[in-house]
C-alpha cells in the first residue's frame, strides 16, 4: 500500500484516544480477553467512544474496510476491573467465582444502561460466559446510550517512546461509582493522585504517531483476589 495523504489526523493535536479522567462515553462492544498469568482468568474490556467531536477525524471503524467510515469521537479500551476475573479464594477465605463476578458486573452495567430486562431474559440461555458476552454485543440495546465514566489507569511507555495508558474502572467507594447516569451526582471525580499509576519517565528514543491505538502488554500485577 502506498503513502496515505488522507489519514494524517485533524492537525489540531487532539489525540484519537481517551486518557484517564471523567468522560461521557458510549460502549461500542464488550470483549473477554484471556489473562496470561492465571489459567482461565479473563479481563472484560469495554470498547468505548466519546460523543461526536466537531471537525474531528477519528480512527477507521475497520481499518480493513474503510467503507465503514471513521469514529466520530475519541475511542478507548477500558477494563471492567483493574484485576482479572478468576476463580479463587481471598485471604479472608471468601470464595470467588469468575463467571459470577463477571455476571454481577454485567447486571450492574445493564441497570445503568436501562436494559436490565435484557439481562433477566438471558437466564439459562448461555452455556459459557463467552456466549453471554457475544449475545450482549449482538442483541442488547446498548449502542448510542451514553454514560458518564471515571476512568483510572496505569501509565506505560509504548514502542515509540510515548506514554500510553492501560485503563480500567476503579472500585466504587463512599457511595460514588465508576459509571452511571450523565450529570448524576454519584460518579467519582477523577483525581490523578488516586486514579493514575505513573511510570518512570524515560528519554524518547524513537518517534512516531503519538495517538496510535496500541494494546499494552499484560503484567502479573493485573490479578488480585484482595
N, C-alpha and C positions, 0 to 999 in steps of 0.2 A: 504494500500500500504506500502511496506517495505522501508527501508532506501535506498536512491539512491546514488550510488557511481559514477554516470556519469554526474551529474548536479551540480558540485561544482565550476563552473566558470573556468577562464583561469589560475588562480593562479598569474596573473600579477598585480592584484589590480585594473585593469581597470574596471570602472563601466559599467553596461549593458545599462544604460540610459544616455541621454544627460543632460546637465545643461545649464542655461542661458549663452549666448555667441554667437559668429559668427560660423555658421555651414553650410556645404554643405549637403543638405538633399533631399530625395525623399519623396513623400506623398504616404503612403500605403492605406489610406482611409480617408474619412471625416465622422464625426458623429455629429448629432444635439442632445444636451442634455438639458433637462428642467432645468431652474434656479428656485430653490425652493422658493425664496423670492418674486418673482413677477409673477403673473398669466400670462401664455403664453409666458414669456420671455425664451430665449434659448441662450446657448453658442454653437458656431460652433467650433468643435475641429478637428485639423489636427493630425492624427496619422502618425508620420514621422520616417525615418530611415537614418542613415549616410551611406556613401559609405562603401563597404565591408572593413573589417579590417583583415589583415593577422594574422592567428593564433587565431582569436577571436572566442569565443563560446557564442553567444547571447542567449536571451530567446527563448523558443519554439515559433514558429509561432502560434500554437494552443496547449495549454497545455493538452487538452483532446484528441489530435490526433498527436502523435509525428511523425507520418509518413510524416507530412508536413515539418519536419525539423526545423532548427533554423534560427533566423535572422542573417544575415551576418554582421550587424553593430549594433551600439547602437540605441535604439529607444526612442521615447518621445511622449508626448501629449502636443500640443500647441494650446491654444485658439486663434481664429482669432482676438479677441479683449480682452483687459483687462476686459471690461464690457460686460454684457449680452446684446443681441439684444432684443429690446422690442418696442412696440407701446408707444408713449408718446409725450411730448412737452418739449422743452428745456426752461430754464429760460428766454430766449430772445423771446420765442413764436414760435420757429420753430417746425413744426410738424415732428415727427419721425415715420416712418413705419418699423416695424420689418422685414417683408419679403423683402421690397425694399432694406433695408440696407444690408441684407444678400446677395441679388442678386447682389448688387454693388460689394461686396467683391468677390463673385464668378466670376463676369465678369472680374475683375482685375486679379484674380488668373488664369483664363483661358487664358488671354492675356499673362501672364508671362510664362505659360506652352505651349504657341503657339498652343492652341486648341480652339481659340475663335470661329471658325466655328461650333464647337460642341455646344457652349453656345447659339449662334444665332439660331441654329436648334431646340433648346428646346422651342422656342416661342410658347406659347399656349398649350403645351403638358401635363402640370402637374397642378393638382388641388391644391396642397399644397407645401410649401417649403420643407417639409419632402420628398415628392415624387421627387423633383428636386435633392436633395442630394443622394437619393437612385439611381436615374438614373445616376448621376455622377460616383458613385462607380462602377456601372455595365457596363456603355457604353462609358465613356470618356477615351481617350487615354492619361492618365496622369502617368501611372506607369513607374518607371525607368527613369523618367525625373527629373534630379537634378537641384535644385535652391539653391542660397545662401540666408541664413536667418540670421537676427539679432533677437535673442530670448531674451526677457525680462522675469522677473519672480519675484515671491514673495516667500520668504522662509516660511516653516512651519515645525514643528517638528513632525515626524512620530511616530507611536506607539512604535517603537523600540528605540526612543530617538535620532534618526539621523535626520539631516537636509535634507529635500526634497524641491522640487520646484513646485509651481503652475505656469506654464509657459504660456506666451501669446506674441502676436506680438505687438510691440509698434507702436504708431501713426507715420505716416510719418511727416517729418519736414525739412524745408530748402532744398528741392529738394532731400532728402535722404529717402529711403524706407526700410521697414522691410524685403522685399524679392525681388528677381529678378534674372537676369542672373548671372551665376557664373563668378567671376572675373570682374564683372562690376564695375563701379565707382559710382553707385547710391545707394549702400546698406549702411545702418547705420553701424558704428563701435560700437561694444558693449562697453559700459562704465558702470562699476559697480555702480558708484555713481548715474547714471541716470536710469539705466535699472534693478536694483535689489533692491527690497524692503526687507530689512533684518528684522529678528525677534530676539527677546531676546534670548540669548544663555542660555540654562539650563543644569544642570548636567544630564548625561546619567544615567537612572535608569534601563535600560534593554539593552540587546544586541541581535543582530540578523543579518539577511542578509542585509548589508548596501546598496546593489544596488537592493533591491526588487522594483518592479514596482507598486507602490500604487497610488490610486486616492485621492487627497486631498479633505477634506470636503469643501463644499461651504460656503461662508460667505456673509453677506449682503453688504460688500464693493465691490462686484463683479458687481454692477449695477450703471450706471450713464447715464444721458442724457445731461451732460455738453458738 
